[in-house]
Amino acid sequence: MKLGGESVKDCLFCKIADGDIPSEIIYEDVKVVAFKDVDPQAPVHVLVIPKDHIESVDDITSENSYLIAHIFEVINKLAKDLELDKGYRVVNNCKGHGGQTVNHIHFHLLGGRQLQWPPG
């Protein structure tokens, strides 16, 4: 379901959000989907994405920023549900040099162990 945005035909995360590609979804509402990362970097590694296609942080506007706020509300809920009371990390990569590998904005929720700094 889209909220007025569009799916991008060849976008992996749009296909997951649309239900065209199966994923281990742990949370879904009309605005976002959260699913387990297929290559987890921590005991808890969940991706949270908007159902509307936004490519990266560079594409956040006054018209779609409410989705980003909602994502952080969902992350807060998931962290509690997943018992990450000792702490967790939220990561967003922007564009190629920032490490973004799928051009659909997404946030990594990582936890379940002591995370190191700096990251790679």
N, C-alpha and C positions, 0 to 999 in steps of 0.2 A: 504494500500500500504506500502510495506517495502522498505527500501533503501539499502538492502543488509544484514540487520540484520534479525533476525527470530522472529516470534511470538512464545510465549510459550502457548501450548494448553490450560492449565488450568489457565492462568493469566487473571484476571478480566480486567485489563487495556489494555492488548493486544486485548481482545474481544471487548472492547469499540473502540479502535483504528481501528480495522478491520471492525467495523459496525455490529458485531454480537450481541451486547447488546446495546439497545437504551440508549441514554444519551442526556442531553440538551447541545448540542455542541454550543459554542459561537464563536469559531475560529478553522479553520483547514487549513493546507497546506500540502505539501508533506512530511514534516518532523515531525510535531507535531499536537496534538489535545488539545484544551482547552475546558473544560466543567464544568458546575456548580456542586459543591459538593452536594451530596444527604443529607448530615447532616451539613448544613452551620453553621459556628461558628462566622460569621459576616454578615452584610447585603450583602457584596460582598464576595463570597468564590468560587473561581475558581481553578480547578486543571489543570496544564499544564504538558503534558507528551510527551515524544518522541514516535513516532510510532514504532521505533525499540525497542526491549526489552533490557533494561539495568536494572539490579536488584536494585542497590543502588549506592551511591556515591563511594563506594569501587570498583565499576566495571567501572568507567570512565577511559578511556585509550586515548592514543594519536590518535587512530583510530576513536573514537566516541565522543571526546570532542567537536567537532564542533556542535553537537546536543545540548549540554548544552549551548553553546554560543547563539545558535539560540533561545533556550527557553527563555533566558533573553531578547533577542530582542523582542520576542513576548510578554513577560510580560510587557515590556515598552510600547508597542503599546496598549495592553489591558488596562493598567492603565490609559492611556490617553482616550481611547474609553469609559471606564467606569467612567470617570470623577473623578478619585481618586487624584485630585490635592492637597488635604490637606495631603495626605500621605497614605501609605499602607505598608503591611508586606509581605515578601516572606519567606516561610518556607519549609525546606526539612528535613524529618526525615530519619535517617539511621539505619536500622536494629531494632530488637525488643526493646532493651533498649532505643533506640532513639525515639521510638514511631511509627516506620514504620509498617503499617498494611497490605499493599499490596506490594509485592516484585517486583515492577516495579517502577523505579525512577519517582518521581513526585514532583512538586513544587506547594504549596498552595499560591495563591494570595488572601490576605485578606484585606478588607478595608470597607469604608462606615461608620465608627464610630471611636471614639478614642480607640485605642488598648492599653491594659495594659501591664506592664512589672514588674516582670518577668512572662512569660507564665507558665502554669501548669506543 
